[in-house]
Amino acid sequence: MADETGELAGREGAHGRGTRGTGKRRLLAGGAALALLAALAGTWATHTWPFTGDEHYCWGAWRENSGPDFLGDETLEDGNGKRVGTERAPTPRRPTGTCTVAIDTWRTAGNGDKVTRRTEIEVTYGPAPKGAAERAGWVVDHLGGDALPLPDGLPGTVHGLGGTIVLPKRCDTADGRPTVVTLAAGSTDTWSRGSMAGRAGLGGTRSVAALLVAAANRGMEAAGCAAGRPFELVSPVLQLPERAESLFTEACRIPGFAIDKVTGSNLEYQVGAVDRDLQSCSVRLQRGLGRFYDAVMVAEPRLAALLDGVTGDGPPAPGWRGTGVFTDDYGIVRADCAGRPATFVMVSMPRDAQEAFTDAVTGRLGCDPLAPRHTQPS
C-alpha cells in the first residue's frame, strides 16, 4: 500500500511538474508565434519574402505597376516576358551605385517570325569622369542634344530616353566633384532578318523626370547625404520647339556657324535648350552614324560645377576672354557673362565654329564676346 501510495504520489508530482512545463512551453510557443507574426508583418510591409507584393526597383525608388509601361504587367506580353532588376545601392562609405531594370519579351509576328525585345533602363549614382577630355564629352552628351532643363529649378536635364540631375554640394565627392544621378534607356527589337530600335515604355519626358527625381532622392538617402528637402517635381516639362533638321549651311541657325554644302548634305543638327542657364547645339552625321560637332553653354551653378577644375588658370588662346583650355579635340572656356560665370564646352569643333557659337551666346545674353575681335582690312 505504502509502495502504491508512494508511486501514486510520484506520478502526481510528475504530472504536476509536467503540467507546469506544458504551460511554459505554451507561453514560449505563443511568444514565438507573436514574434513570427511581427516579423511577417514587417516583411509584408516591405514586400519581401514570403509575401509577393509589388516588386521594388532602384533602391526602392520605383514600384511595379506604378505608372510607366516598363514597370507594368502589360509589358510582359501576357506571360511572354520577364522583368529582372539588379542593383548596388550607394552607401556613406562607398557613394557610388547602379541599378538596372531589364525586360525581355517575345511574340510571334503574322508571318510566323519570332520577334524579341530587349529593354534596359539603367541608373547610375556617382561623379562625372575625372579627366578633362572625358568630362567635356560627358557634359555635351548629358546636357546637349535634345536634352531640356528640368523644371522647378532642379539642376539637371531630361529627354525622352533619359536624364541627368546634379545633387547638392553636401553630396560632393572627396575630391570636390559633384555627384550626379543619370538615367538612360534603350530598347531593341530583333527578328530573323535584323533589328531596330524598340519602344522603351518610359512614358515621355515628364515620366522620365519623375523616375530620375525619385532615384536621386533614394540614392541620397542610401548614401547618407539626404539632409534638407528632397527634390520635388511639380511643374510640367517643356518640349523642344523643333526636331532635328537637315543641315546645308549654318548649324542651329547660328550666324557664322557655317558648313560647306557638300559636307552639310550628310549632316543634321539639333537645337537644344536656349535660355540663360543652358544653350546647346549638336551636329550629327545622318542615320545615327556619330558625332560631328557639339557645343554647350552652361551657367546654372550646380551644372557649371561639373566643370570646376578643368577650365585652366589663364586664357585658352591669345585674345580670348576668361580662362580655359583648347586642345585638338575640345575647348572649355569660362568667363563672366551678364554678371555670373558661364562655361562653354565645345567638342570636335574648329576655331571658327567655336568663335561663332560663343559670339551667338554672348550676344544673346548681352555680355562681351569671348573670342578676339579682328579688324577687317580697309
C-alpha positions as a Python dict, from the first residue, in 0.01 Angstrom:
ca = {
    (1, 'M'): (0, 0, 0),
    (2, 'A'): (274, 232, 101),
    (3, 'D'): (450, 147, -221),
    (4, 'E'): (134, 212, -417),
    (5, 'T'): (81, 544, -232),
    (6, 'G'): (437, 649, -292),
    (7, 'E'): (410, 551, -658),
    (8, 'L'): (86, 745, -687),
    (9, 'A'): (238, 1050, -519),
    (10, 'G'): (533, 1024, -753),
    (11, 'R'): (305, 1010, -1052),
    (12, 'E'): (101, 1306, -924),
    (13, 'G'): (424, 1505, -863),
    (14, 'A'): (546, 1421, -1208),
    (15, 'H'): (205, 1516, -1351),
    (16, 'G'): (216, 1850, -1169),
    (17, 'R'): (563, 1924, -1300),
    (18, 'G'): (454, 1814, -1649),
    (19, 'T'): (153, 2045, -1634),
    (20, 'R'): (366, 2342, -1534),
    (21, 'G'): (621, 2252, -1809),
    (22, 'T'): (345, 2234, -2067),
    (23, 'G'): (223, 2578, -1958),
    (24, 'K'): (572, 2720, -2001),
    (25, 'R'): (604, 2562, -2343),
    (26, 'R'): (267, 2708, -2442),
    (27, 'L'): (376, 3054, -2328),
    (28, 'L'): (705, 3021, -2517),
    (29, 'A'): (526, 2895, -2824),
    (30, 'G'): (279, 3179, -2802),
    (31, 'G'): (561, 3433, -2773),
    (32, 'A'): (744, 3278, -3066),
    (33, 'A'): (425, 3290, -3272),
    (34, 'L'): (376, 3658, -3189),
    (35, 'A'): (738, 3730, -3281),
    (36, 'L'): (696, 3541, -3608),
    (37, 'L'): (375, 3731, -3687),
    (38, 'A'): (553, 4059, -3617),
    (39, 'A'): (839, 3959, -3845),
    (40, 'L'): (597, 3852, -4117),
    (41, 'A'): (411, 4180, -4081),
    (42, 'G'): (738, 4359, -4138),
    (43, 'T'): (818, 4159, -4447),
    (44, 'W'): (465, 4214, -4577),
    (45, 'A'): (502, 4588, -4526),
    (46, 'T'): (827, 4595, -4724),
    (47, 'H'): (705, 4347, -4990),
    (48, 'T'): (977, 4092, -4921),
    (49, 'W'): (960, 3716, -4876),
    (50, 'P'): (734, 3531, -4813),
    (51, 'F'): (465, 3770, -4942),
    (52, 'T'): (490, 3853, -5312),
    (53, 'G'): (356, 4211, -5325),
    (54, 'D'): (474, 4451, -5596),
    (55, 'E'): (845, 4442, -5665),
    (56, 'H'): (1059, 4750, -5598),
    (57, 'Y'): (1350, 4867, -5813),
    (58, 'C'): (1636, 5115, -5795),
    (59, 'W'): (1694, 5119, -5421),
    (60, 'G'): (1319, 5126, -5357),
    (61, 'A'): (1257, 5432, -5576),
    (62, 'W'): (1027, 5262, -5828),
    (63, 'R'): (744, 5018, -5768),
    (64, 'E'): (596, 4762, -6003),
    (65, 'N'): (271, 4877, -6167),
    (66, 'S'): (330, 5236, -6060),
    (67, 'G'): (287, 5422, -6389),
    (68, 'P'): (532, 5380, -6680),
    (69, 'D'): (470, 5086, -6911),
    (70, 'F'): (808, 4924, -6845),
    (71, 'L'): (704, 4871, -6481),
    (72, 'G'): (359, 4734, -6565),
    (73, 'D'): (233, 4381, -6620),
    (74, 'E'): (115, 4469, -6971),
    (75, 'T'): (472, 4499, -7095),
    (76, 'L'): (531, 4131, -7021),
    (77, 'E'): (310, 4029, -7315),
    (78, 'D'): (63, 3807, -7126),
    (79, 'G'): (335, 3595, -6973),
    (80, 'N'): (569, 3600, -7273),
    (81, 'G'): (828, 3802, -7091),
    (82, 'K'): (1022, 3865, -6776),
    (83, 'R'): (1148, 4168, -6586),
    (84, 'V'): (1463, 4149, -6375),
    (85, 'G'): (1613, 4416, -6152),
    (86, 'T'): (1975, 4425, -6037),
    (87, 'E'): (2122, 4693, -5816),
    (88, 'R'): (2404, 4808, -5594),
    (89, 'A'): (2297, 5092, -5370),
    (90, 'P'): (2536, 5371, -5271),
    (91, 'T'): (2646, 5384, -4908),
    (92, 'P'): (2810, 5655, -4696),
    (93, 'R'): (3143, 5472, -4728),
    (94, 'R'): (3102, 5396, -5099),
    (95, 'P'): (2894, 5677, -5254),
    (96, 'T'): (2851, 5516, -5595),
    (97, 'G'): (2578, 5286, -5713),
    (98, 'T'): (2392, 5140, -6008),
    (99, 'C'): (2058, 4983, -6079),
    (100, 'T'): (1925, 4822, -6394),
    (101, 'V'): (1579, 4705, -6492),
    (102, 'A'): (1589, 4466, -6789),
    (103, 'I'): (1277, 4346, -6970),
    (104, 'D'): (1283, 4060, -7220),
    (105, 'T'): (966, 3985, -7419),
    (106, 'W'): (888, 3772, -7720),
    (107, 'R'): (596, 3737, -7960),
    (108, 'T'): (515, 3572, -8292),
    (109, 'A'): (460, 3801, -8591),
    (110, 'G'): (192, 3742, -8852),
    (111, 'N'): (441, 3563, -9078),
    (112, 'G'): (538, 3323, -8800),
    (113, 'D'): (868, 3501, -8726),
    (114, 'K'): (966, 3529, -8361),
    (115, 'V'): (1026, 3888, -8250),
    (116, 'T'): (1217, 3950, -7927),
    (117, 'R'): (1251, 4283, -7749),
    (118, 'R'): (1527, 4370, -7504),
    (119, 'T'): (1474, 4685, -7295),
    (120, 'E'): (1718, 4816, -7036),
    (121, 'I'): (1678, 5113, -6804),
    (122, 'E'): (1996, 5196, -6612),
    (123, 'V'): (2053, 5445, -6332),
    (124, 'T'): (2396, 5545, -6205),
    (125, 'Y'): (2491, 5735, -5891),
    (126, 'G'): (2837, 5889, -5879),
    (127, 'P'): (3060, 6168, -6013),
    (128, 'A'): (3126, 6270, -6372),
    (129, 'P'): (3457, 6147, -6520),
    (130, 'K'): (3773, 6293, -6370),
    (131, 'G'): (3980, 6368, -6681),
    (132, 'A'): (3915, 6693, -6868),
    (133, 'A'): (3864, 6533, -7210),
    (134, 'E'): (3631, 6266, -7075),
    (135, 'R'): (3439, 6522, -6874),
    (136, 'A'): (3396, 6751, -7177),
    (137, 'G'): (3249, 6463, -7375),
    (138, 'W'): (3031, 6359, -7082),
    (139, 'V'): (2889, 6712, -7044),
    (140, 'V'): (2790, 6752, -7409),
    (141, 'D'): (2637, 6402, -7409),
    (142, 'H'): (2427, 6466, -7097),
    (143, 'L'): (2343, 6836, -7133),
    (144, 'G'): (2336, 6872, -7512),
    (145, 'G'): (2142, 6720, -7799),
    (146, 'D'): (1769, 6714, -7729),
    (147, 'A'): (1812, 6745, -7350),
    (148, 'L'): (1586, 7001, -7183),
    (149, 'P'): (1627, 7168, -6842),
    (150, 'L'): (1434, 7007, -6559),
    (151, 'P'): (1157, 7233, -6427),
    (152, 'D'): (1120, 7385, -6079),
    (153, 'G'): (1483, 7495, -6066),
    (154, 'L'): (1608, 7138, -6044),
    (155, 'P'): (1973, 7122, -6158),
    (156, 'G'): (1952, 6880, -6445),
    (157, 'T'): (1821, 6787, -6787),
    (158, 'V'): (1579, 6534, -6932),
    (159, 'H'): (1482, 6385, -7266),
    (160, 'G'): (1260, 6101, -7380),
    (161, 'L'): (1508, 5823, -7300),
    (162, 'G'): (1700, 5957, -7003),
    (163, 'G'): (1811, 6242, -6786),
    (164, 'T'): (2074, 6385, -6553),
    (165, 'I'): (2045, 6559, -6216),
    (166, 'V'): (2329, 6709, -6010),
    (167, 'L'): (2300, 6654, -5635),
    (168, 'P'): (2352, 6924, -5369),
    (169, 'K'): (2703, 7021, -5262),
    (170, 'R'): (2674, 6812, -4943),
    (171, 'C'): (2687, 6503, -5169),
    (172, 'D'): (3011, 6608, -5347),
    (173, 'T'): (3290, 6353, -5364),
    (174, 'A'): (3604, 6381, -5152),
    (175, 'D'): (3792, 6543, -5444),
    (176, 'G'): (3522, 6809, -5485),
    (177, 'R'): (3342, 6674, -5791),
    (178, 'P'): (2960, 6693, -5783),
    (179, 'T'): (2771, 6366, -5754),
    (180, 'V'): (2530, 6304, -6038),
    (181, 'V'): (2239, 6068, -6094),
    (182, 'T'): (2184, 5967, -6455),
    (183, 'L'): (1914, 5760, -6621),
    (184, 'A'): (1950, 5603, -6965),
    (185, 'A'): (1719, 5367, -7151),
    (186, 'G'): (1728, 5172, -7473),
    (187, 'S'): (1520, 4906, -7645),
    (188, 'T'): (1589, 4679, -7944),
    (189, 'D'): (1352, 4458, -8142),
    (190, 'T'): (1522, 4160, -8309),
    (191, 'W'): (1390, 3908, -8560),
    (192, 'S'): (1532, 3673, -8821),
    (193, 'R'): (1616, 3946, -9073),
    (194, 'G'): (1762, 4214, -8847),
    (195, 'S'): (1689, 4453, -8563),
    (196, 'M'): (1566, 4806, -8497),
    (197, 'A'): (1502, 5040, -8208),
    (198, 'G'): (1203, 4937, -8000),
    (199, 'R'): (974, 5123, -7762),
    (200, 'A'): (1126, 5153, -7414),
    (201, 'G'): (797, 5239, -7243),
    (202, 'L'): (921, 5519, -7016),
    (203, 'G'): (611, 5729, -7071),
    (204, 'G'): (758, 6054, -7208),
    (205, 'T'): (978, 6328, -7065),
    (206, 'R'): (756, 6408, -6764),
    (207, 'S'): (760, 6042, -6660),
    (208, 'V'): (1138, 6019, -6713),
    (209, 'A'): (1187, 6328, -6497),
    (210, 'A'): (977, 6173, -6219),
    (211, 'L'): (1174, 5846, -6236),
    (212, 'L'): (1502, 6040, -6222),
    (213, 'V'): (1398, 6254, -5924),
    (214, 'A'): (1273, 5951, -5731),
    (215, 'A'): (1600, 5764, -5790),
    (216, 'A'): (1805, 6069, -5688),
    (217, 'N'): (1614, 6110, -5361),
    (218, 'R'): (1654, 5743, -5268),
    (219, 'G'): (2019, 5746, -5372),
    (220, 'M'): (2090, 6040, -5141),
    (221, 'E'): (1915, 5860, -4855),
    (222, 'A'): (2124, 5548, -4909),
    (223, 'A'): (2447, 5750, -4933),
    (224, 'G'): (2368, 5945, -4617),
    (225, 'C'): (2355, 6295, -4771),
    (226, 'A'): (1978, 6348, -4780),
    (227, 'A'): (1964, 6636, -4529),
    (228, 'G'): (1720, 6913, -4616),
    (229, 'R'): (1423, 6898, -4850),
    (230, 'P'): (1423, 6624, -5114),
    (231, 'F'): (1400, 6710, -5481),
    (232, 'E'): (1039, 6776, -5580),
    (233, 'L'): (894, 6775, -5931),
    (234, 'V'): (581, 6988, -5962),
    (235, 'S'): (572, 7168, -6295),
    (236, 'P'): (539, 7019, -6645),
    (237, 'V'): (847, 6965, -6858),
    (238, 'L'): (877, 7199, -7155),
    (239, 'Q'): (910, 7049, -7500),
    (240, 'L'): (1169, 7137, -7763),
    (241, 'P'): (1025, 7375, -8021),
    (242, 'E'): (1174, 7177, -8310),
    (243, 'R'): (1313, 6841, -8409),
    (244, 'A'): (1647, 6761, -8570),
    (245, 'E'): (1679, 6927, -8911),
    (246, 'S'): (1888, 6860, -9218),
    (247, 'L'): (2195, 7081, -9244),
    (248, 'F'): (2311, 7258, -9559),
    (249, 'T'): (2478, 7581, -9443),
    (250, 'E'): (2452, 7719, -9085),
    (251, 'A'): (2425, 7486, -8786),
    (252, 'C'): (2145, 7563, -8540),
    (253, 'R'): (2083, 7883, -8742),
    (254, 'I'): (2381, 8044, -8569),
    (255, 'P'): (2540, 8316, -8787),
    (256, 'G'): (2889, 8215, -8892),
    (257, 'F'): (2844, 7855, -8773),
    (258, 'A'): (2873, 7754, -9136),
    (259, 'I'): (2947, 7422, -9303),
    (260, 'D'): (3001, 7377, -9676),
    (261, 'K'): (2707, 7243, -9872),
    (262, 'V'): (2869, 6912, -9971),
    (263, 'T'): (2958, 6826, -9611),
    (264, 'G'): (2630, 6959, -9482),
    (265, 'S'): (2428, 6733, -9710),
    (266, 'N'): (2530, 6439, -9487),
    (267, 'L'): (2463, 6614, -9156),
    (268, 'E'): (2173, 6710, -8933),
    (269, 'Y'): (2157, 6941, -8633),
    (270, 'Q'): (1952, 6963, -8316),
    (271, 'V'): (1883, 7289, -8136),
    (272, 'G'): (1859, 7203, -7769),
    (273, 'A'): (1787, 7425, -7471),
    (274, 'V'): (1815, 7800, -7524),
    (275, 'D'): (1781, 8000, -7202),
    (276, 'R'): (2007, 8194, -6966),
    (277, 'D'): (2112, 7876, -6782),
    (278, 'L'): (2179, 7647, -7076),
    (279, 'Q'): (2221, 7653, -7453),
    (280, 'S'): (2326, 7367, -7678),
    (281, 'C'): (2373, 7276, -8041),
    (282, 'S'): (2455, 6926, -8167),
    (283, 'V'): (2556, 6836, -8522),
    (284, 'R'): (2546, 6470, -8616),
    (285, 'L'): (2613, 6251, -8914),
    (286, 'Q'): (2281, 6143, -9058),
    (287, 'R'): (2131, 5800, -8986),
    (288, 'G'): (2283, 5800, -8639),
    (289, 'L'): (2639, 5749, -8757),
    (290, 'G'): (2807, 5961, -8489),
    (291, 'R'): (2919, 6297, -8356),
    (292, 'F'): (3033, 6583, -8579),
    (293, 'Y'): (3020, 6899, -8361),
    (294, 'D'): (2887, 6958, -8010),
    (295, 'A'): (2858, 7286, -7818),
    (296, 'V'): (2708, 7362, -7478),
    (297, 'M'): (2694, 7678, -7267),
    (298, 'V'): (2606, 7622, -6903),
    (299, 'A'): (2554, 7890, -6639),
    (300, 'E'): (2326, 7716, -6386),
    (301, 'P'): (2556, 7694, -6080),
    (302, 'R'): (2530, 7322, -6000),
    (303, 'L'): (2555, 7222, -6365),
    (304, 'A'): (2851, 7455, -6412),
    (305, 'A'): (3016, 7293, -6109),
    (306, 'L'): (3055, 6981, -6324),
    (307, 'L'): (3335, 7170, -6500),
    (308, 'D'): (3516, 7302, -6193),
    (309, 'G'): (3884, 7220, -6206),
    (310, 'V'): (3912, 7176, -6583),
    (311, 'T'): (3886, 7536, -6708),
    (312, 'G'): (4252, 7624, -6653),
    (313, 'D'): (4409, 7932, -6494),
    (314, 'G'): (4460, 8156, -6795),
    (315, 'P'): (4303, 8243, -7131),
    (316, 'P'): (4259, 7946, -7365),
    (317, 'A'): (4430, 8132, -7651),
    (318, 'P'): (4569, 8482, -7717),
    (319, 'G'): (4297, 8745, -7717),
    (320, 'W'): (4028, 8526, -7561),
    (321, 'R'): (3845, 8644, -7251),
    (322, 'G'): (3817, 8428, -6940),
    (323, 'T'): (4003, 8110, -6853),
    (324, 'G'): (4008, 7788, -7043),
    (325, 'V'): (4184, 7521, -7241),
    (326, 'F'): (4190, 7448, -7614),
    (327, 'T'): (4311, 7112, -7745),
    (328, 'D'): (4279, 6938, -8080),
    (329, 'D'): (3967, 6756, -7952),
    (330, 'Y'): (3783, 7002, -7729),
    (331, 'G'): (3768, 7354, -7593),
    (332, 'I'): (3649, 7471, -7249),
    (333, 'V'): (3617, 7842, -7164),
    (334, 'R'): (3472, 8005, -6851),
    (335, 'A'): (3408, 8379, -6829),
    (336, 'D'): (3178, 8630, -6663),
    (337, 'C'): (2863, 8683, -6869),
    (338, 'A'): (2583, 8917, -6762),
    (339, 'G'): (2701, 8911, -6401),
    (340, 'R'): (2769, 8542, -6346),
    (341, 'P'): (3011, 8276, -6473),
    (342, 'A'): (2923, 8094, -6792),
    (343, 'T'): (3114, 7789, -6912),
    (344, 'F'): (3138, 7688, -7278),
    (345, 'V'): (3221, 7330, -7378),
    (346, 'M'): (3290, 7262, -7747),
    (347, 'V'): (3386, 6919, -7878),
    (348, 'S'): (3530, 6837, -8223),
    (349, 'M'): (3484, 7198, -8337),
    (350, 'P'): (3733, 7408, -8536),
    (351, 'R'): (3823, 7753, -8405),
    (352, 'D'): (3591, 7946, -8638),
    (353, 'A'): (3296, 7734, -8521),
    (354, 'Q'): (3395, 7791, -8156),
    (355, 'E'): (3403, 8166, -8219),
    (356, 'A'): (3064, 8158, -8392),
    (357, 'F'): (2898, 7966, -8107),
    (358, 'T'): (3043, 8179, -7827),
    (359, 'D'): (2959, 8502, -8017),
    (360, 'A'): (2599, 8390, -8061),
    (361, 'V'): (2554, 8305, -7694),
    (362, 'T'): (2725, 8614, -7550),
    (363, 'G'): (2534, 8836, -7793),
    (364, 'R'): (2203, 8679, -7685),
    (365, 'L'): (2287, 8713, -7314),
    (366, 'G'): (2414, 9070, -7357),
    (367, 'C'): (2774, 9027, -7242),
    (368, 'D'): (3114, 9089, -7400),
    (369, 'P'): (3240, 8843, -7663),
    (370, 'L'): (3484, 8575, -7556),
    (371, 'A'): (3670, 8545, -7884),
    (372, 'P'): (3906, 8823, -8000),
    (373, 'R'): (3766, 9081, -8243),
    (374, 'H'): (3965, 9115, -8565),
    (375, 'T'): (3982, 9441, -8756),
    (376, 'Q'): (3884, 9394, -9115),
    (377, 'P'): (4137, 9529, -9371),
    (378, 'S'): (4031, 9858, -9536),
}
